[in-house]
Structures are given as structure tokens and as C-alpha cells.
Amino acid sequence: MGRWIIIILGLIPGVWSGRWGVTYENQCALRGTSVDLKCKYGYTSGNLVTRVSWSKAQQVSNGWVQVPLSLLPSLPNHFTYIGDYHGNCDLRINNVQPSDQGAYYFKFAGTFGKWTSDTYASLTVRELTTMVEPSVAREGDAVKMTCKLGCPETKKIRWFKDGRLVWRPQFQARREDAGSYYCAIQGEETVRSASVALTVHYQPTNVSVSVNPEHIVAGSGVNLTCVSDANPAADNYTWYKRAEPTGSHSRVHVGSGQVLSLPFMESSHSGLYVCYVRNSLGEGNSTEVVLAMAAGQHGSQSLPILAGVGLLLLVALVAVLLLFWRKQKSEADKKTHLVSRLHGRASNPEEPTETAYSNIHMPPSSPPPASDPYGPPASRRKNTPKSSEAEIIYTTVTIKPRDRRAAQHKNSWSKGREDDSSVIYSSVVKSSR
């Protein structure tokens, strides 16, 4: 029976050597990937493996010590034993990080002894590295991108620009190619390099001029602003105005700087303007821009001045109308006061009055009628008014004195009438037919 046990133990891997020991394969892994540390172990005949473990060398003040992986700070399942108890001691490390780089030790124990290896498995951690050559290119230059793995193992690489897939790692630089590039492992796109910027330089293009304000009047201020698309940014701006007469190809230098300012617009400023822009790579220019005052504005004052003059005229007109209205109202009040005095005197008989007779006209006398023998006696005819007397019209004007004391000086009325504004002369003439 014992012979059969010995035979069975002899068939277990690692046992036939009859020697205790561990062998490793050093590994290189990219950051973010998973790696398997390859490991084999052996022991003498008659042993059954009962315990296995891995540890990592950690530096302390007194030197290096082996710390069990279970005691290292890491995420769950970061370290996983994928070996067995019969000679395979492989260790898998998931999501490799730079802190995982170092020396790893394996040890095991059996029924008749234990083994702690004095050798180790070395893990090297590398990162993908992107290289763009040149990183600063002029428009039209050839650009080449290279992705360095850092480990001997070959992997398929993919390229990205600002998160979008790039199919060619070599190209002729255009301004739209500027951006951030990185490489990644195909199928494991989370394993990627740091981004590297590509800068593309070009001379000024798309030069344009804006005019503010758009509608220009005489005397107002005007700003012409020049903008362009350039890298590096334009550092020189020059302004020209086409020389007179119209149609001439010569230009006159009128200013420098990105903004050409005309603080007081005059007719002489009207014309065609062009802006020239320059950077270290070259020069560009805008199209000619027409600068002209609005129709009917040449030689006129500015709008604010015209508005002020108009306001002054309006105020003067309102003042004249107000004075005229007050004068008319004053005259109307005087007439109303006089009429009210006259009506008031007539309606108050207790007030002393004065009566004046003026311009009494007698119509021509008619011949006396023939005596009528049958008529009434002459004595009776004496009280009958003549026809001429019936035609007499008396015009009476009643004047109310200004106060009651005036009634006591009735006799002085005629003397002072020239100074009394209340005296009224009136006549009514009725002619006979």
C-alpha cells in the first residue's frame, strides 16, 4: 500500500524533481492593463501542499521587508491567485498602476515542510507615450506621430484627436489639424497615453474691416477695426486710404494699430480704406472698405447740435404764444368787468344814478293838419301830443359810480367826466319816413 502512495506522489507536478524551489518570469505591463506574473514551484516526494501566498517587497526605515499582498492598500480583486496546489503559482494583477511596480515573492507550505523563496518576480510598469513631430508646425509641413509602449510586447495602437479617431498618424499639417492627440491600445481604449498638443502656424488670412457706427454723419466719431485669422496672432496693422483722384492705384498711409479712429468725421475723410496685417510668417490684407457720410449730411452740423437748435426754437415759440394769450385774456377781462358794472347798476335801483341826454335829434316838423270842424274842441287838442313830439327818442345811459360818495357829488360829474373812465356817450337817431 505504501508503494502505491509513493508512486501517486511521484506523479504530482513538481514532485519528480525531488527539490524545493520556485521559478519566475519577469513581466512588463502598461499602466491600466492586467498582467500575469508567471510562476512555478516544486517540492520533495511525499508532501501535500496545504498553503500558498504572495508578498511584495516594501521599503522601510531599516531596509526591505516582505509584506503580504492582503495587507497592501488596494482595491478588491486587484491581486488574484490563479495558480493551484500542484506546482502552478501564477498571480494576476488587474488595472496595473505605477505603485504595483516592484519585486514579488511566493512561498508555500506542505505536510513535511515549507518554502520561502529568496528570488522574486520583477514587475515593471510603463505608460503609453505619444510623440508628435514636430509639435509646432507651419501649415503644409509633414507631421508624424509615434506611440511608445515602453514594454517589449507588441500591441495594436489607435490614434485619437480631441477624443475622435484619427486614421493616419502621418499627414500634411493644416490649421484645422491643431489639437490634442493621444494613442490607446486597440480593444482597451481606456489604456491610453497622455495628450500631446499639435500647434499649426500660418500667416494672416480672412482679413476684414468693420465700421462703427454704420451710418456716419458729419462731425461724429468713426472707428475702423481690423481683424484676421492668424497664428501666431498678428502684431502689426497698417491702414491705407486710396489717393485721389478716384481710380488711382496709389495709397496714402493714414494710421497704424488694430483700430483706426476718426474722432470728427469730415467730407475729406470719405474714401476707400484697406488694412494690412502682418505676423512672423507673412502678411495679409483686407478688401477695400468704403467710408462715406450719409446722404445730405455733407457740410451740416452734427445731429446733437441740430436737435439743440430745434429745441431752443420750440421753447421760444411757446413763450411767444403764452405772452399773446395772456394779453388777449387781459383785454377780455377788462371788457367783461365793464359790462358787469353796467348790468349791475341797471339791476340795483337803490344806487344813485346819473342820467345824461346826448345828441337828441328832432325830425323835420310836418305842416299842421287842417282844422276839422267836426273834431274835438281845441282845448282838448292841447293835451294831444304832436306827431313830431312822438318821434323824439331819448337815449338814457345809466352810470354806476365807483362808490357811494360819488352820488353825493352829482354836480361835479360833468366837470370830472373827462377823467372818469365810466362815462359813456351814446346817441340813437330815428328818422321819420
C-alpha atoms as one frame of an Amber mdcrd trajectory, in Angstrom:
protein
   0.000   0.000   0.000   2.841   2.431   0.876   4.425   1.753  -2.524   1.274
   2.953  -4.291   1.244   6.167  -2.282   4.829   6.869  -3.237   4.015   6.223
  -6.904   0.992   8.583  -6.834   3.002  11.342  -5.154   5.678  10.879  -7.760
   3.139  11.684 -10.482   2.196  15.083  -8.916   3.848  18.002 -10.840   6.914
  19.358  -9.151   7.417  16.273  -7.125   9.544  14.320  -9.571  12.372  16.823
  -9.202  12.571  15.967  -5.556  13.732  19.546  -4.963  12.137  22.526  -3.237
  12.097  25.751  -5.222  10.245  28.465  -7.196  10.921  29.849 -10.672   9.571
  33.179 -12.063   9.240  35.162 -15.293   9.764  38.885 -15.058   6.961  40.975
 -16.582   6.470  44.416 -18.089   2.976  45.871 -18.077   1.354  49.061 -19.293
  -0.468  51.217 -16.846  -4.140  50.325 -16.793  -3.701  46.836 -18.209  -3.800
  43.442 -16.482  -0.699  41.260 -16.179   0.032  37.687 -15.063   3.203  37.012
 -13.094   4.340  33.572 -14.318   5.486  31.235 -11.533   6.329  27.519 -10.998
   7.227  25.732  -7.750   8.419  22.201  -6.719   8.822  20.129  -3.568  10.066
  16.715  -2.487   8.185  13.490  -2.729   5.580  12.654  -0.126   4.460  16.302
   0.502   0.981  17.690   0.046   0.781  21.493  -0.427  -1.519  22.974   2.168
  -0.883  26.743   1.932   0.337  29.266  -0.694   0.868  33.049  -0.510   2.402
  36.036  -2.296   4.126  39.062  -0.802   5.730  42.222  -2.120   8.965  43.839
  -1.062   8.355  47.160   0.673  10.981  49.606   1.815  11.032  50.639   5.457
  13.471  52.604   7.534  15.566  49.527   8.277  15.579  48.224   4.705  13.282
  45.945   2.738  10.615  43.654   4.138   8.150  41.285   2.543   4.545  42.418
   3.104   1.688  40.005   2.303  -0.455  41.280  -0.570  -3.533  41.071   1.626
  -2.048  43.791   3.811  -1.328  46.226   0.996  -3.790  49.057   0.333  -5.535
  48.174  -2.909  -8.966  47.726  -4.472 -10.773  44.379  -4.121  -9.603  41.740
  -6.593  -6.631  43.860  -7.517  -4.454  40.798  -6.778  -5.817  37.370  -7.743
  -4.104  33.979  -7.307  -4.749  31.949 -10.467  -2.299  29.078  -9.720  -3.000
  25.753  -7.934  -1.573  23.480  -5.229   0.368  21.267  -7.591   3.161  23.443
  -8.989   1.482  26.481 -10.733   1.735  29.709  -8.754   0.682  32.380 -11.289
  -0.519  35.767  -9.895  -2.783  38.190 -11.820  -2.697  41.926 -11.170  -5.631
  43.907 -12.541  -5.537  47.584 -13.583  -1.833  47.897 -13.094  -0.651  51.157
 -11.576   2.850  52.558 -11.112   2.661  51.653  -7.412   2.496  47.969  -8.409
   5.988  48.034  -9.821   8.494  46.035  -7.700   9.583  42.571  -6.513   7.067
  39.810  -5.669   7.812  36.683  -3.606   5.975  33.356  -3.465   6.012  30.899
  -0.586   4.174  27.661   0.213   3.888  25.028   2.897   3.358  21.249   2.757
   2.778  18.334   5.035   6.512  17.823   5.610   7.852  21.396   5.397   7.544
  24.903   3.901   9.430  27.005   1.437  10.108  30.752   1.250  11.749  31.820
  -1.977  14.806  34.005  -1.894  14.262  35.003  -5.518  11.414  37.131  -6.833
   9.357  38.059  -9.854  10.037  41.602 -11.096   7.191  43.712 -12.439   7.934
  46.829 -14.478   5.127  49.302 -15.132   5.250  51.548 -18.153   2.893  54.060
 -19.756   1.969  54.746 -23.353   3.792  57.792 -24.626   2.713  59.885 -27.599
   5.211  61.805 -29.665   4.201  64.369 -32.327   6.998  65.576 -34.560   7.145
  68.457 -34.970   4.823  69.623 -32.196   4.818  73.130 -33.728   4.423  73.019
 -37.481   3.825  75.519 -40.228   0.875  74.991 -42.479   1.929  72.453 -45.118
   4.689  70.804 -43.051   4.807  66.987 -42.704   3.728  65.720 -39.265   4.442
  62.254 -37.845   3.008  60.741 -34.659   4.609  57.880 -32.727   3.244  55.870
 -29.784   5.843  54.329 -27.475   4.741  51.346 -25.399   7.747  51.072 -23.093
   7.389  47.271 -22.959   8.695  44.652 -25.404   5.256  43.236 -26.040   3.698
  44.425 -29.290   0.164  45.739 -29.216  -2.089  47.345 -31.781  -2.407  51.085
 -31.414  -5.162  53.544 -32.318  -4.893  57.333 -32.565  -7.286  59.994 -31.322
  -7.535  63.784 -31.677  -9.676  65.583 -29.108 -11.485  62.290 -28.457 -12.134
  61.496 -32.143 -10.494  58.673 -34.054  -7.625  59.593 -36.391  -6.886  57.143
 -39.168  -3.465  58.345 -40.276  -0.522  59.018 -37.945   1.246  60.982 -40.726
  -0.178  63.953 -42.646   0.444  67.419 -44.070  -0.351  69.987 -41.424  -3.392
  72.191 -41.880  -4.688  74.788 -39.477  -7.646  72.561 -38.594  -5.223  69.761
 -37.586  -4.193  71.710 -34.496  -5.367  69.994 -31.303  -4.561  67.333 -28.675
  -3.503  63.829 -29.757  -3.068  60.573 -27.833  -2.685  56.872 -28.567  -4.520
  53.930 -26.977  -4.456  50.135 -27.025  -6.928  48.719 -29.527  -9.653  46.900
 -27.641  -8.517  48.527 -24.387  -9.104  52.187 -25.252  -9.054  53.097 -21.568
  -5.333  52.281 -21.686  -4.104  55.464 -23.276  -1.257  57.903 -23.285  -1.226
  61.448 -22.061  -2.339  64.022 -24.633   0.184  65.945 -26.708  -0.684  69.210
 -28.443  -0.018  69.979 -32.071   0.243  73.670 -32.955  -0.053  74.825 -36.551
   1.227  78.266 -37.513   0.041  80.226 -40.559   0.155  83.769 -41.879  -2.826
  86.151 -41.586  -5.849  85.238 -43.655  -9.537  86.210 -43.734  -8.687  89.846
 -43.009 -11.791  92.028 -42.625 -12.680  95.570 -41.538 -15.743  96.641 -39.554
 -17.048 100.228 -39.353 -18.712 101.610 -36.229 -21.186 103.249 -36.460 -22.542
 102.015 -39.777 -24.414 105.265 -40.513 -21.979 108.167 -40.419 -22.893 111.848
 -40.111 -20.676 114.890 -40.300 -18.953 115.714 -37.040 -19.434 112.279 -35.493
 -16.662 109.873 -34.475 -15.883 106.735 -36.527 -13.819 103.635 -35.667 -12.483
 101.160 -38.234 -11.460  97.811 -36.685  -9.274  95.254 -38.467  -9.457  91.529
 -37.574  -7.795  88.444 -39.070  -7.230  84.712 -38.626  -3.551  84.182 -37.833
  -1.262  82.027 -35.690   0.698  83.485 -34.071  -1.623  86.462 -33.715  -0.965
  89.451 -35.932   1.334  92.006 -34.322   1.366  94.731 -36.990  -1.561  96.651
 -38.506  -1.210  99.351 -41.177  -4.008 101.472 -42.664  -4.071 102.991 -46.144
  -6.513 105.235 -47.989  -6.731 105.304 -51.750  -5.325 108.559 -53.044  -7.348
 110.971 -55.159  -8.445 111.040 -57.897 -10.818 108.111 -57.889  -9.392 105.230
 -59.867  -5.841 105.853 -58.732  -3.931 102.776 -57.597  -1.681 104.661 -55.186
  -2.489 104.609 -51.490  -1.720 107.015 -48.668  -0.684 105.781 -45.225  -3.260
 107.070 -42.713  -2.618 105.152 -39.495  -1.379 102.101 -37.554  -2.868  99.762
 -34.967  -5.804  97.412 -34.993  -8.310 100.302 -34.660  -8.228 103.402 -36.872
 -10.113 106.181 -35.071 -11.551 109.287 -36.755 -12.862 111.479 -33.889 -14.535
 114.104 -36.138 -15.862 112.959 -39.489 -15.402 115.359 -42.392 -16.055 115.077
 -46.100 -12.304 114.776 -46.706 -12.317 111.504 -44.736 -14.645 109.822 -47.214
 -12.975 107.255 -49.458 -11.677 103.694 -49.742  -9.711 102.213 -46.837  -7.669
  98.982 -46.640  -5.946  97.235 -43.704  -2.652  95.305 -43.983  -1.882  92.708
 -41.287   1.438  91.016 -40.548   2.840  88.329 -38.253   6.139  86.437 -38.199
   5.099  84.195 -41.092   3.750  86.694 -43.579   1.212  89.364 -44.449  -2.426
  89.613 -45.479  -4.791  92.439 -46.352  -8.482  93.203 -46.319 -10.652  94.228
 -49.222 -11.246  97.948 -49.667 -13.965  99.381 -47.444 -15.992 102.436 -48.470
 -16.260 105.151 -45.817 -18.892 107.788 -46.651 -21.248 110.090 -44.810 -25.000
 109.590 -45.028 -26.782 111.410 -47.869 -27.498 115.077 -47.135 -25.019 115.243
 -44.260 -22.059 116.875 -46.015 -21.289 120.273 -44.518 -24.103 120.053 -41.967
 -23.877 120.201 -38.212 -23.997 117.072 -36.183 -27.333 115.662 -35.136 -26.994
 116.665 -31.442 -26.394 120.317 -32.428 -29.411 120.330 -34.740 -31.547 118.826
 -32.020 -30.440 121.560 -29.574 -31.256 124.360 -32.023 -34.670 122.877 -32.716
 -35.406 122.669 -29.009 -34.494 126.342 -28.490 -36.785 127.410 -31.343 -39.627
 125.394 -29.881 -39.190 126.988 -26.451 -39.160 130.486 -27.997 -42.353 129.782
 -29.943 -44.128 128.523 -26.839 -43.059 131.675 -24.929 -44.448 133.993 -27.661
 -47.752 132.137 -27.765 -48.020 132.324 -23.979 -47.467 136.112 -23.937 -50.027
 136.627 -26.701 -52.584 134.529 -24.841 -52.065 136.480 -21.601 -52.523 139.792
 -23.433 -55.757 138.619 -25.060 -57.030 137.342 -21.747 -56.260 140.676 -20.030
 -58.242 142.637 -22.621 -61.145 140.214 -22.383 -61.168 140.559 -18.596 -61.368
 144.373 -18.865 -64.353 144.205 -21.219 -66.119 141.659 -19.047 -65.573 143.846
 -15.970 -67.013 146.923 -17.673 -70.097 145.095 -18.915 -70.712 143.629 -15.491
 -70.585 147.117 -13.962 -73.168 148.402 -16.391 -75.543 145.486 -15.828 -75.082
 145.687 -12.101 -76.095 149.381 -11.992 -79.206 148.704 -14.000 -80.307 145.912
 -11.751 -79.839 147.916  -8.495 -82.228 150.909  -8.410 -81.137 151.892  -4.881
 -77.806 153.021  -6.210 -77.691 156.663  -7.152 -77.719 157.142 -10.844 -76.930
 159.843 -13.255 -78.811 160.454 -16.450 -77.324 162.087 -19.496 -79.047 163.129
 -22.649 -76.942 163.419 -25.690 -77.407 164.129 -29.332 -81.190 164.364 -29.362
 -82.311 164.980 -32.943 -85.685 166.233 -33.906 -87.134 165.097 -37.173 -88.398
 167.864 -39.522 -91.768 169.351 -38.495 -94.763 168.344 -40.538 -97.326 171.001
 -41.541-100.197 171.235 -39.121-103.220 169.308 -40.202-106.298 171.182 -41.430
-108.823 172.021 -38.851-111.645 169.626 -38.588-114.938 171.225 -37.872-116.148
 168.009 -36.631-113.262 167.274 -34.433-112.897 167.812 -30.732-112.566 171.243
 -29.288-109.214 172.904 -29.385-108.920 172.726 -25.698-108.939 169.023 -25.908
-106.338 169.079 -28.667-103.925 170.923 -26.389-103.092 167.687 -24.475-102.724
 165.656 -27.605 -99.047 165.459 -28.466 -97.991 166.485 -31.841 -96.711 163.881
 -34.222 -93.289 165.486 -34.127 -93.097 165.062 -30.385 -93.916 161.382 -30.674
 -90.869 160.992 -32.868 -88.408 162.238 -30.187 -86.184 159.425 -28.867 -84.343
 159.864 -25.609 -81.294 157.857 -25.082 -80.576 157.278 -21.461 -77.268 155.961
 -20.157 -77.137 154.961 -16.532 -73.751 155.084 -14.927 -72.926 153.469 -11.621
 -70.349 155.409  -9.695 -67.352 153.640  -8.335 -68.545 154.262  -4.742 -71.455
 155.837  -2.933 -69.589 159.039  -2.303 -69.761 159.709  -5.992 -73.553 160.052
  -5.656 -73.112 162.987  -3.261 -71.105 164.897  -5.851 -73.621 164.688  -8.641
 -72.961 168.220  -9.669 -69.302 167.597 -10.121 -69.889 164.764 -12.569 -69.848
 166.903 -15.641 -66.639 168.561 -14.527 -64.814 165.353 -13.873 -66.235 163.287
 -16.641 -63.137 163.802 -18.740 -61.165 161.912 -16.109 -63.861 159.324 -15.248
 -63.431 156.233 -17.378 -67.021 155.145 -16.623 -68.621 157.973 -18.727 -70.311
 156.651 -21.861 -71.796 158.771 -24.636 -74.442 157.257 -26.833 -76.977 158.503
 -29.324 -79.882 156.954 -31.115 -81.440 158.760 -34.068 -84.678 157.643 -35.533
 -85.502 159.333 -38.752 -89.089 159.887 -39.854 -90.312 158.382 -43.007
